[in-house]
Amino acid sequence: MSAVLSISKRAALHASGEAPEGGEPGFRGACSAPASRAAHASAAAPGKGLPPVRTVDTVKKPRLRSRRRMPLRPFWERGYRSHGYWLGKERIGVVEIAPGKSLELKYRWKAGTSFGQSPTLKDAKRRVEETILMGGRQLPLFEEERGQ
């Protein structure tokens, strides 16, 4: 074999780990990164093999739990002179303090198309919640029933 090897032969010798016949200056034998992981594991000391290679297929990705969309619940937001009843980003009801110092019906409330006045904040909030639960509609008081 000639003293100078072609590049393809040199690469083949590096992959196989064999030294060329007669030696070649600058040739160090098997390269530090073997062609296959199995060749490297077999060259390791017995009982001290490397852990198996993890590929993209074997890596377990954490599953994202799909959150069940919870229905929006209305909530009260406290303000300086009024309280708002919110459903998401929409204000569906409000309770305000009526102007004046000593009023019997101090709190004004409004929800949907209904409104009124109440003596206490608790009562006004309850009326707003009842109106929203009822659907915010005016009941048909003066319409005749169709069944008769």
C-alpha positions as a Markdown table, in Angstrom:
| # | Residue | x | y | z |
|---|---|---|---|---|
| 1 | Met | 0.0 | 0.0 | 0.0 |
| 2 | Ser | 1.3 | 3.4 | -0.8 |
| 3 | Ala | 2.5 | 5.8 | 1.9 |
| 4 | Val | -0.2 | 8.3 | 1.0 |
| 5 | Leu | -3.8 | 7.0 | 1.1 |
| 6 | Ser | -6.7 | 8.5 | -0.8 |
| 7 | Ile | -9.4 | 10.3 | 1.1 |
| 8 | Ser | -12.0 | 7.6 | 0.7 |
| 9 | Lys | -9.6 | 4.8 | 1.8 |
| 10 | Arg | -8.6 | 6.9 | 4.8 |
| 11 | Ala | -12.2 | 7.4 | 5.8 |
| 12 | Ala | -12.9 | 3.7 | 5.4 |
| 13 | Leu | -9.9 | 2.9 | 7.7 |
| 14 | His | -11.0 | 5.4 | 10.3 |
| 15 | Ala | -14.5 | 4.0 | 10.3 |
| 16 | Ser | -13.3 | 0.4 | 10.7 |
| 17 | Gly | -10.6 | 1.3 | 13.2 |
| 18 | Glu | -7.9 | -0.5 | 11.4 |
| 19 | Ala | -4.4 | 0.9 | 10.9 |
| 20 | Pro | -3.0 | 0.9 | 7.4 |
| 21 | Glu | -0.2 | -1.5 | 6.5 |
| 22 | Gly | 3.2 | -0.2 | 7.2 |
| 23 | Gly | 1.7 | 2.6 | 9.2 |
| 24 | Glu | 1.2 | 6.1 | 8.0 |
| 25 | Pro | 2.5 | 9.3 | 9.6 |
| 26 | Gly | -0.1 | 11.1 | 11.5 |
| 27 | Phe | -2.6 | 8.2 | 11.6 |
| 28 | Arg | -4.0 | 7.6 | 15.1 |
| 29 | Gly | -6.2 | 4.6 | 14.5 |
| 30 | Ala | -9.9 | 4.8 | 15.2 |
| 31 | Cys | -11.3 | 8.3 | 15.4 |
| 32 | Ser | -12.7 | 9.6 | 18.7 |
| 33 | Ala | -16.3 | 9.5 | 17.3 |
| 34 | Pro | -16.9 | 5.9 | 16.0 |
| 35 | Ala | -19.2 | 5.3 | 13.1 |
| 36 | Ser | -21.8 | 3.6 | 15.2 |
| 37 | Arg | -22.8 | 3.7 | 18.8 |
| 38 | Ala | -22.7 | -0.1 | 19.0 |
| 39 | Ala | -19.0 | -0.2 | 18.0 |
| 40 | His | -18.2 | 2.3 | 20.8 |
| 41 | Ala | -20.3 | 0.4 | 23.4 |
| 42 | Ser | -18.5 | -2.8 | 22.6 |
| 43 | Ala | -15.1 | -1.0 | 23.0 |
| 44 | Ala | -16.1 | 0.2 | 26.5 |
| 45 | Ala | -15.2 | -1.8 | 29.6 |
| 46 | Pro | -17.5 | -4.7 | 30.3 |
| 47 | Gly | -20.5 | -3.8 | 32.4 |
| 48 | Lys | -19.9 | -0.1 | 31.8 |
| 49 | Gly | -21.8 | 0.3 | 28.5 |
| 50 | Leu | -23.3 | 3.6 | 27.6 |
| 51 | Pro | -27.0 | 4.2 | 28.0 |
| 52 | Pro | -29.1 | 3.6 | 24.9 |
| 53 | Val | -29.5 | 6.5 | 22.5 |
| 54 | Arg | -32.9 | 8.2 | 22.8 |
| 55 | Thr | -34.4 | 9.2 | 19.5 |
| 56 | Val | -37.3 | 11.6 | 19.0 |
| 57 | Asp | -39.7 | 8.6 | 18.8 |
| 58 | Thr | -38.7 | 7.2 | 22.2 |
| 59 | Val | -38.8 | 10.5 | 24.1 |
| 60 | Lys | -42.1 | 10.8 | 25.9 |
| 61 | Lys | -43.5 | 14.2 | 25.6 |
| 62 | Pro | -45.8 | 15.4 | 28.4 |
| 63 | Arg | -49.4 | 15.4 | 27.3 |
| 64 | Leu | -51.1 | 18.7 | 27.8 |
| 65 | Arg | -54.4 | 18.2 | 29.6 |
| 66 | Ser | -57.2 | 19.7 | 27.7 |
| 67 | Arg | -59.1 | 21.9 | 30.0 |
| 68 | Arg | -62.8 | 21.7 | 29.9 |
| 69 | Arg | -64.1 | 25.1 | 29.2 |
| 70 | Met | -66.0 | 26.2 | 32.4 |
| 71 | Pro | -69.1 | 28.2 | 31.9 |
| 72 | Leu | -68.7 | 31.8 | 32.9 |
| 73 | Arg | -70.1 | 32.7 | 36.2 |
| 74 | Pro | -71.2 | 36.2 | 37.0 |
| 75 | Phe | -69.4 | 38.0 | 39.8 |
| 76 | Trp | -69.7 | 41.3 | 41.7 |
| 77 | Glu | -67.1 | 44.0 | 41.4 |
| 78 | Arg | -67.0 | 46.6 | 44.0 |
| 79 | Gly | -66.6 | 50.3 | 43.1 |
| 80 | Tyr | -66.5 | 53.7 | 44.8 |
| 81 | Arg | -70.2 | 54.6 | 44.4 |
| 82 | Ser | -71.5 | 51.6 | 42.5 |
| 83 | His | -71.1 | 47.8 | 42.3 |
| 84 | Gly | -71.1 | 46.1 | 38.9 |
| 85 | Tyr | -72.4 | 42.6 | 38.1 |
| 86 | Trp | -70.1 | 41.1 | 35.4 |
| 87 | Leu | -70.3 | 38.1 | 33.1 |
| 88 | Gly | -66.9 | 37.8 | 31.5 |
| 89 | Lys | -66.2 | 41.3 | 30.0 |
| 90 | Glu | -69.8 | 42.4 | 29.9 |
| 91 | Arg | -71.5 | 44.3 | 32.7 |
| 92 | Ile | -75.0 | 42.8 | 33.1 |
| 93 | Gly | -76.1 | 44.7 | 36.2 |
| 94 | Val | -75.3 | 47.6 | 38.4 |
| 95 | Val | -76.2 | 48.9 | 41.9 |
| 96 | Glu | -75.5 | 52.6 | 42.6 |
| 97 | Ile | -75.9 | 54.9 | 45.6 |
| 98 | Ala | -78.8 | 57.3 | 44.9 |
| 99 | Pro | -77.8 | 61.0 | 45.3 |
| 100 | Gly | -79.0 | 62.5 | 48.6 |
| 101 | Lys | -78.0 | 62.0 | 52.2 |
| 102 | Ser | -80.9 | 60.5 | 54.1 |
| 103 | Leu | -83.0 | 58.6 | 51.6 |
| 104 | Glu | -85.2 | 55.6 | 52.6 |
| 105 | Leu | -84.5 | 53.8 | 49.3 |
| 106 | Lys | -80.8 | 54.5 | 49.1 |
| 107 | Tyr | -79.7 | 52.0 | 46.4 |
| 108 | Arg | -80.7 | 52.1 | 42.7 |
| 109 | Trp | -80.3 | 48.9 | 40.7 |
| 110 | Lys | -80.5 | 48.1 | 37.0 |
| 111 | Ala | -80.3 | 44.8 | 35.2 |
| 112 | Gly | -81.3 | 44.2 | 31.6 |
| 113 | Thr | -84.5 | 46.2 | 31.1 |
| 114 | Ser | -85.5 | 46.2 | 34.7 |
| 115 | Phe | -84.6 | 48.8 | 37.4 |
| 116 | Gly | -85.7 | 49.8 | 40.8 |
| 117 | Gln | -84.7 | 51.1 | 44.3 |
| 118 | Ser | -83.9 | 49.2 | 47.5 |
| 119 | Pro | -83.2 | 50.2 | 51.1 |
| 120 | Thr | -80.1 | 48.0 | 51.5 |
| 121 | Leu | -77.2 | 47.0 | 49.3 |
| 122 | Lys | -77.8 | 43.3 | 50.0 |
| 123 | Asp | -81.4 | 43.6 | 48.8 |
| 124 | Ala | -80.4 | 45.6 | 45.7 |
| 125 | Lys | -77.8 | 42.9 | 44.7 |
| 126 | Arg | -80.3 | 40.2 | 45.3 |
| 127 | Arg | -82.8 | 41.9 | 43.0 |
| 128 | Val | -80.2 | 42.2 | 40.3 |
| 129 | Glu | -79.3 | 38.5 | 40.5 |
| 130 | Glu | -83.0 | 37.5 | 40.5 |
| 131 | Thr | -83.6 | 39.6 | 37.4 |
| 132 | Ile | -80.6 | 38.1 | 35.6 |
| 133 | Leu | -81.6 | 34.6 | 36.5 |
| 134 | Met | -85.1 | 35.3 | 35.2 |
| 135 | Gly | -83.6 | 36.3 | 31.9 |
| 136 | Gly | -83.8 | 40.0 | 32.1 |
| 137 | Arg | -87.2 | 40.0 | 30.3 |
| 138 | Gln | -90.4 | 41.7 | 31.2 |
| 139 | Leu | -93.1 | 39.2 | 31.7 |
| 140 | Pro | -96.1 | 39.5 | 29.4 |
| 141 | Leu | -98.6 | 41.0 | 31.9 |
| 142 | Phe | -101.1 | 42.5 | 29.6 |
| 143 | Glu | -101.1 | 40.0 | 26.7 |
| 144 | Glu | -104.0 | 37.7 | 26.4 |
| 145 | Glu | -103.3 | 34.0 | 26.7 |
| 146 | Arg | -103.5 | 32.1 | 23.3 |
| 147 | Gly | -104.9 | 28.9 | 24.8 |
| 148 | Gln | -108.4 | 30.3 | 25.4 |
